[in-house]
Amino acid sequence: MGFRLNKLNTLSGKVLTAIGIAFTLLFLGQWSIAKFIISNSYSHLEKAQTITNAERLTQVLSQEVDNLVSTSRDWAWWDDTYKFAQDGNQAYIDNNLAANALLTLSLDFFVIFNNDNELVYGQMLDLESEELIDQPLNMLSDLAPHVVNLNQEEIKQSKAGFSVIDQQPTLLSIQQILTNNRTGPVQGILIMGRLVYESRLNSFTETTR
């Protein structure tokens, strides 16, 4: 009798052990599946968030470039600028290109080349002093390739977008200089630029959330 009881106990123990192992394997299997599903979901969520952020940033930068293009065309397609590109008269500078003009336009530099790709005017705004300073030569050399042959092409040609100028990310608008009536011949190239420095990046961050 005692032998049968011990045998029953041994059998029960084996059954319980088997059941325990089965539940353990089932739990581990379900946990692995749940972990995979959750990880996959987070991966898709992160990917979707990254795409959304990229789209927001693209929209903000496109709007910034569009605004810069609109401003630069107002200046480039203007009889006073047309004349200045030919003779470099001081009255144009005195009347239009004080430091507060660049501040109002949110510009970091303003450049004009004539038809011979010679610099007629090139100044940038010092953010600390809010005074105009001469553009560094390396900045001008970085800008030069953007204007080659543009003044010889069909009128109303332009370039705009994102570039690296003097090792700094920059939003650029490069326009042919035309008359008020948007007619030629082209008398040079006008360039407006906005450096993408930290405070401007912060404004992009706020806009794109």
C-alpha positions in Angstrom: 0.0 0.0 0.0 2.8 2.3 0.9 4.6 1.4 -2.3 1.6 2.4 -4.4 1.2 5.7 -2.5 4.9 6.6 -3.2 4.4 5.6 -6.8 1.3 7.8 -7.0 3.2 10.7 -5.4 6.0 10.3 -7.9 3.6 10.2 -10.8 1.8 13.3 -9.5 5.1 15.1 -9.2 6.0 14.2 -12.7 2.7 15.5 -14.0 3.0 18.7 -12.0 6.5 19.2 -13.3 5.4 18.6 -16.9 2.5 21.1 -16.4 4.9 23.6 -14.9 7.4 23.2 -17.8 4.5 23.5 -20.3 3.2 26.7 -18.6 6.7 28.1 -18.4 7.3 27.5 -22.1 3.9 28.9 -22.9 4.6 32.0 -20.9 8.1 32.5 -22.4 6.6 32.0 -25.9 3.8 34.6 -25.2 6.3 37.0 -23.6 8.6 36.7 -26.6 5.8 37.3 -29.0 4.5 40.2 -27.0 8.0 41.7 -26.8 8.4 41.4 -30.6 5.0 43.0 -31.2 5.8 45.9 -28.8 9.3 46.4 -30.1 8.0 46.3 -33.6 5.3 48.8 -32.7 7.8 51.2 -31.1 10.0 50.8 -34.2 7.2 51.8 -36.5 6.2 54.6 -34.2 9.7 56.0 -34.1 10.0 55.7 -37.9 6.7 57.5 -38.3 7.7 60.2 -35.9 11.0 60.6 -37.7 9.3 61.0 -41.1 6.8 63.5 -39.6 9.6 65.6 -38.1 11.5 65.5 -41.4 8.4 66.7 -43.2 7.8 69.5 -40.7 11.4 70.6 -41.0 11.3 70.5 -44.8 8.1 72.6 -44.8 9.7 75.2 -42.5 12.9 75.4 -44.6 10.9 75.7 -47.8 8.9 78.5 -46.3 12.0 80.3 -45.2 13.6 79.9 -48.7 10.3 81.2 -50.3 10.3 84.2 -48.1 13.9 84.9 -48.8 13.4 84.6 -52.6 10.4 87.0 -52.4 12.5 89.6 -50.5 15.6 89.2 -52.8 13.5 89.7 -55.9 12.0 92.9 -54.6 15.6 94.2 -54.3 17.1 92.6 -57.4 14.3 93.6 -59.7 14.5 97.3 -59.0 15.8 100.3 -61.0 17.9 101.6 -58.2 19.7 98.3 -57.8 20.0 98.0 -61.5 21.9 101.3 -61.6 24.0 100.5 -58.6 25.2 97.3 -60.1 26.6 99.4 -63.0 28.1 102.4 -61.1 28.3 101.4 -57.4 27.0 104.8 -56.4 27.3 105.7 -52.7 23.8 107.2 -52.5 22.3 103.7 -52.9 24.3 102.4 -50.0 23.5 105.4 -47.8 19.8 105.3 -48.5 19.2 101.5 -48.5 22.0 99.5 -46.9 22.3 100.6 -43.3 22.7 97.9 -40.6 19.1 98.3 -39.5 18.0 97.4 -43.1 19.6 93.9 -42.8 18.2 93.5 -39.3 14.7 94.3 -40.5 15.0 91.8 -43.4 16.5 89.2 -41.0 19.6 89.0 -43.3 23.1 88.1 -42.3 24.7 89.2 -45.6 24.0 91.2 -48.7 26.2 90.9 -51.8 26.1 92.3 -55.3 28.4 91.1 -58.2 28.4 92.9 -61.6 28.4 91.3 -65.0 32.1 90.6 -64.8 31.6 88.7 -61.6 33.4 91.5 -59.7 32.3 92.4 -56.2 30.3 95.7 -56.2 29.1 95.4 -52.6 29.5 92.8 -49.9 28.6 93.3 -46.3 27.5 91.1 -43.4 25.9 91.9 -40.1 27.8 91.3 -36.9 25.2 89.8 -34.5 26.9 91.0 -31.3 27.5 94.6 -32.3 24.6 94.8 -34.9 27.1 96.7 -37.2 28.0 95.9 -40.8 31.4 94.4 -41.4 33.2 93.3 -44.6 32.5 89.8 -45.6 35.4 87.4 -45.1 37.2 86.5 -48.2 36.6 82.8 -47.8 32.8 83.5 -47.6 33.0 85.4 -50.9 35.0 82.6 -52.5 32.3 80.1 -51.4 29.6 82.3 -53.0 31.5 82.9 -56.3 30.7 79.4 -57.8 27.0 80.1 -57.3 27.0 83.1 -59.6 29.1 81.9 -62.5 27.3 82.4 -65.8 24.0 83.2 -64.1 24.2 86.8 -65.4 24.6 85.4 -68.9 21.6 83.1 -68.9 18.0 83.9 -69.9 16.5 86.6 -67.7 14.6 85.7 -64.5 16.9 82.8 -63.8 17.7 82.3 -60.1 19.1 79.9 -57.5 17.8 79.4 -54.0 18.1 76.9 -51.2 20.4 75.5 -48.6 24.2 75.6 -48.8 27.3 75.7 -46.7 29.1 79.1 -46.8 32.2 79.6 -44.8 31.6 76.3 -43.0 28.2 77.4 -41.9 24.8 76.1 -43.0 23.1 78.9 -44.9 19.9 79.7 -46.6 20.6 81.5 -49.9 18.7 83.4 -52.6 20.6 84.4 -55.7 18.8 86.6 -58.2 19.7 88.4 -61.5 19.5 92.1 -61.3 16.8 93.5 -63.6 14.7 96.6 -64.0 11.4 97.4 -62.3 9.7 95.9 -65.3 11.7 92.7 -64.9 13.5 93.3 -68.2 17.2 93.1 -69.1 19.9 93.0 -70.1 21.0 91.5 -66.8 23.3 93.9 -64.9 24.7 91.5 -62.2 23.8 89.2 -59.4 22.3 89.9 -56.0 22.7 87.5 -53.1 20.9 87.5 -49.8 21.8 85.0 -47.1 20.6 83.8 -43.7 23.0 81.8 -41.5 21.4 78.9 -39.7 22.9 79.6 -36.3 21.7 78.3 -32.9 18.9 80.8 -32.2 17.5 80.3 -35.7 17.6 76.5 -35.2 15.7 77.0 -32.0 13.0 78.8 -33.8 12.8 75.9 -36.3 12.5 73.5 -33.3 9.6 75.5 -31.8 7.8 75.7 -35.2 8.2 72.0 -35.9 7.5 71.0 -32.3 
